[in-house]
Every structure is written in C-alpha cells, then in structure tokens.
Amino acid sequence: MKYFPLILTLLFLFPALNSIGQVHEDKNWCQLNCNPSIIKENAQVITEIMRDDSLRQLLDSRIETKVFPIRFVLVKEQSFNLTDSVRHELDTVLSQLNEAFKGVGFVFERTRTEVLESAIKLEELSQNRFELYDKFSAAHDQDDILTVFILDHKNDFCTVTDNSISCSRIGGFSYVLSSLNNNIVMSEFDIKDPKIVAHEFGHFFGLYHTFEERLFGKDNFNESDCLTTGDRICDTSPDPGTAFELYINYATCEMIGFKDENGNEYKPILENYMSYYKPCYLKKYSFTKDQEMVMKLAGELPIRKRLSK
Ligand SMILES: [Zn+2]
C-alpha cells in the first residue's frame, strides 16, 4: 500500500490586529496534496486497527520498544563550529523528546550531527507549496535515517503597514506518514521548545492536529464518527482551534461556553501536544493513549519501521 503525503506545519500566528481590531487566525490547512480521498486511503490501515479493540490490544502488547537513530543537520549560512555544547543541547532536545514518547515506546538517539552550509531560511522552504522543501529533501536527506534539519528564520516575523501589524512564525513542519522524505524541519528558535519538537514528531508518526477538520470533516461530538472525522482519534475531545481561544480561561485551564451549531460545548484538551494552545500554568503536555497507539502502529509500517534499528 502506498502512503501519500500530507504536510502540516506548526505555524504560530500572533494576533494580527488591524485598525478595526480584527484578529486573524490561520488554521493552517494542509498545504499540499489535499485530496481527501487520497489521504483517507493513507490513514486507513491504522484506522481499521483502531476500530478493532481486541486486535489493537493484542498488537499493543506485542509491539516492542523501538530505537530510532537521529541525524541532526544544522543549516548555517556561514561555517559553524560543532562544539560539545551544541551536541549537549541536541542531546537535551532528545531526552525531552524521549520523555514525551515514553508511552509510545520510541527512543530517539543522536547518531550523527552535521553542518550544512547554505543560506536557505526556513520560510523559503515553505514557499510555493513547499516546492523548495521537496527539492531540499531530495538533495540532503539520507535514505536510512530520520533527519532533523534545523534552519534559521528570516530576520523579521512581522509585517508593519500604516494601519496594521501582522506577525507569524513557523516552528517547524513534517509530512504525515509520507514516503516522500525521512525528515522533520525545525526552526533554530523552536528546537529548544519540547512541545513543538514533540508536535512535529507526532506528525511524522501519523498524528493530525486536534483541531483538524478540513481533511476528514469536523469532529461532530458523535462517538461513532470519532475514528473518521476530525483528528481521527477518539480520546481527544473536539477542538475548535485557537480562533476561539477567547473562550479559554487559562486560570482554570478550560474552554467555557463555546458550542457548535447543535449546542455541544467544546472542551478541548489544552495541554495536548497536537493542539495549538499555550501552556496552561505550565501544565504538562502529553499525548492521549489513542494518539500513542496510532504512533505505535505507524512505527510498524514499513516506511517508518525501516528507520528504526
Ligand atoms: Zn502541526
């Protein structure tokens, strides 16, 4: 079976306030290959297993811990000295990632660390529907190992005009279960943010955003549809996305009073790795059990298993 690509990025859009006070929100839809029929085929194997309780439990007990060697590539405009302190920082990134993936049974090990001299910036890779990203991956990926490319941002996050300010920052991106490449791209700014690193690895191993609705339709609060709509995960409650962040009380860590058209009140998990919400009083981020199971199953697919040792 072929696994088709889908790219999802983690894009931070800070409130872009114009003269009449509108807040713009980019829900960051899939930006490449958005044909829903193709993507449904992509996720089908995992969904069928998730549907079958006894099969899922059997596999859960049989799948063993997997070690994924990691190759870090620091993309730098000028020559850069790989010091012990840089290597130590990358090891810290992985130890935090390993903590996040404990429940999945994945262990990530820094195996290679390299510097690639190039002036390319993170934003350039995402232009023209990630056209340059595909070329970049083809030129610099290695076939047998998961690579994390770390790129600098361009200098400015904000565009200022006479009456508006618009700011955005891409934290990183990755294809979801794609055979197109074996990499995750992170910004140098966000590689030190354990939430964003775990989020991108979550995509790489098959997870969608908790607020996903474009690809499979909106999560409709109906339990019988939870495997086929939204993020296709049943134990993540419906999430309307950060456009409705005004309904969140970050003191009590809950969304209050926002309902769908049928009167169902949204209670998204704020501290889920695959959401876009801010930390709630530093409440620990986590994956749900079903998210962990989906990643575990993704680790068994040939396109991912071959990257483990
Ligand atoms: Zn994302």
Boltz pocket constraint, residues with backbone or C-beta under 6 A from the ligand:
constraints:
  - pocket:
      binder: B
      contacts: [[A, 8], [A, 9], [A, 10], [A, 11], [A, 199], [A, 203], [A, 209]]
      max_distance: 6.0
